[in-house]
Amino acid sequence: MILTLLAVLVAVAAFTIVTREVLESVVSPGPLSAPHASLRGRCLACHVPFAKAAQNTTCLACHARVGRDIAAHRGFHGRVPAIATQRCSACHSDHRGKRAAIVQFDPHHFDHHLTDFTLTGAHRGVACTACHKPPRKYADAPGTCAGCHAKQDVHHNRFGKACASCHDTRSWKSIHAFDHARTGFPLVGLHRQTTCAGCHVNGRLAGTPRTCIACHRKDDVHHGQRGTNCAACHTPAGWKFATFDHNRDTGFPLVGAHASTACAGCHGKAMAQRHPQTTCIACHATNDVHHGRFGGDCAACHAPTRWPDVHFDHDRMTRFALRGAHRTVACTACHVGPLHSVRPPSTCIGCHRADNPHRGRLGTDCAGCHDETQWRAALGFDHGRTRFPLVGQHARMACVGCHVDRSFTAKGLTCTACHADDFHKGRLGRTPDCAQCHVPAGWDRWRFDHARQTGFALDGKHLGLACAACHRVAAPTAKLDPTCYACHRSDDAHHGVFGRQCGQCHSTEGFRPAKVQGQIGASTPVRMPAAACPADHLHGGVARCWQLAQQSPLGDIRRRR
């Protein structure tokens, strides 16, 4: 009975296997690849019936690492934007047999920038299998220096695993500038030339001493007499370059002769006096040639360079700044008595009254014109502040050219006050305004605008006339009658018959030809020819012109038929 039951079960199982193999052979597109061989017969492990779009979900359910990379935008699958929207089967096709590669790509043309590890330097020439060693997955390749080069670490992990902090990808020997300042101990001076092992003995990093004396105790030529703060005097540039800042550390700057004085000159042997007195008189009482008469503040007058170098700051320490020639005057020239009892005057006139060539006529404010350079060559008087600024030729004149008597009082603001009218000889009036025509640059540079300044434009024959042709005699007001008849009465060939309005027939271009406007009848205008009324009256119509003139004294001649 039992044997019969077992036989039935075996038969059913065999039938099921045979039936499944038959169905799979009919439905399956082909045998699975080697990585998926374990899923044979479990179609639903990857495929969702009637829902191809859901296949990516089943893929990522197994390949969870790829799903995390896509979500975090890292790795190859996370850096290629199209992967997030494509089906996995677009790149990873299966059912092509166990020997078929499920990963379809060309390793020789793969863009490594699409990964988290960009190939630079020597990495560019390394074979793919050097890092991606079969049968490990490509994504399992190490991404750190120590992951690949642990056996090449000559420091034996004493400097940690951050190889890139010193080395770069060009080669191990190519060491870039490690920023030692980040350690709190910047390398300067000779420390830059020291090998790492010179301080980090046996490759030890932690506990490396940071003080000078810890490393250089054997180099201390002072044998501890100056303490252990080597940096107070020395720098990493070298032991011979002592840079003790006496000004910063003591408040007593070493300048002048003090800079060349040996330390023992003030501090005694072996620094017996660590804090000697800092006043001049404390050290130099025997050098005081004044014997205390000027007090103990030697630095008020003398410089540390040497005693003869006196640098008393008269500008800062008194109310009388020494400028110009005053700087070269001997102290005794002004200080005729003891410094603290006799004060010299601080005004110009107080010292230079005997040098005043004006004899007090210009007051006592010498600085109004002169300065401290010299009395004569350095006049600082600004003539522009007066009512007569100096421009043109006036600016080149010496002061005594106008102020002959050196009184420097006003001589008058008009041109005629200094310049006699020798050219016009009074024809422009007794006190003409020369500035209407002339400028201070020179008498020959005149700019008189006759039309704008008189209202009488010079044109035609008037344009070339000399001024004296019209301005013949002196006139009290220097203003002439602007009418033609006032100047040309003697030129009137009509003897006043046609009145004094010369401009009705003549123009400034010349008396001839004359242009006369007449009328025929009541309204017909006509232009009479020039020969109709010649100035010399050579024709026989003189009597007729005279008759017409009697009828129209102003020249409004009408012809009668």
SULWO-V378201 format. One line per field, one symbol per residue. ss: DSSP state (~ for helix, > for strand, _ for the rest). phi: phi as a letter, one per 30 degrees, with the letter a starting at -180 (. if undefined). psi: psi as a letter, one per 30 degrees, with the letter a starting at -180 (. if undefined). A space follows every 50 residues. Layout:
ss->???
phi->???
psi->???
This chain:
ss->_~~~~~~~~~~~~~~~~~~~~~~~~~~______~~~~~~___~~~_____ _~~~~~~~~~~~_~~~~~~~~~__~~~~~_~~~~___~~~__________ ___________~~~______~~~~~__~~~~______~~~____~~~~~~ ~~__________~~~_>_______>____~~~~_____~~~~~__~~~~_ ~~~________~~~~~~~~__________~~~_>>__>>>>>___~~~~~ _____~~~~~__~~~~~_~~~________~~~~~~~~__________~~~ _>_______>___~~~~______~~~~~__~~~~_____________~~~ ~~~~~__________~~~_>________>___~~~_______~~~~__~~ ~~____________~~~________________~~~_>>__>>>>>___~ ~~~~_____~~~~~__~~~~_____________~~~~~~~~_________ _~~~__>__>_____>>>>>___>>>>>_~~~~________~~~~~~~~~ ~______>>__
phi->.ddddddddddddddddddddddddddddldddedcddcdiceddccceh bddddeddddddcddddddddchbidddccddddccdeddccdbicjddd ddccacddcdddddcdbddbhdddcddeddccddcddeddddccdddccd dcdddhidcicdeddbcbddadddcddddddddjbdcbiddddddeddcc dhidcdiddcddddccddcdddhidcicddddccbddlddcdbdddddcb ibdcbidddcddeddccidhhdcdbddcddddccddcdddhidcicdddd bccddadddcbeddddcbcbddbhdddcddeddcddbeecbccddccddd ccddcdddhidcicddddbcbddadcdcdcdcdddcdbdcbidddcdded dccddidhcdcjccdddccdddddhidcjdbddeddccbddlddccbdcd ddcbibdcbhdddcddeddcddbdbechbcddddddccedcddchidcic deddccbddldcdccccbbcicbddbcdddddbdddhdcdcddddddddd dbedjddbdcd
psi->eeeeeeeeeeeeeeeeeeeeeeeefeekflkllefgffgkfieffekkkg iefgeeeeefeeieeeeeeeefhllefffjefefflkeffeikahglefk kfjjljffgkjffgagjkjlbfffgklefeeikkgllefgkkglefeege fgjffhgfgagieffelafelefjjljkiffffgikjlbffffkleffei kggkekgkkflefefgefgjffhffgagieffellfflefikhkjeeeff gjkjlbfefgklefeeflkhhejfilkglefefgefgjffhffgagieff ellfelefjkhkjeeeflgjkjlbffffkkefeeifakegejkllglefe fgefgjffhgfgagieffelafdleefikgkjfffagikjlbfeffklef eeieggfhlkfkflefffjkifefhgfgleiljeffellfflefilhkje eeffgjkjlbffegklefeeielkkefhklkflefeegefgjffhgegag ieffellffleklkjkkakkbegjkkjkleffilffhflggeeeeeeeee eifggikkkk.
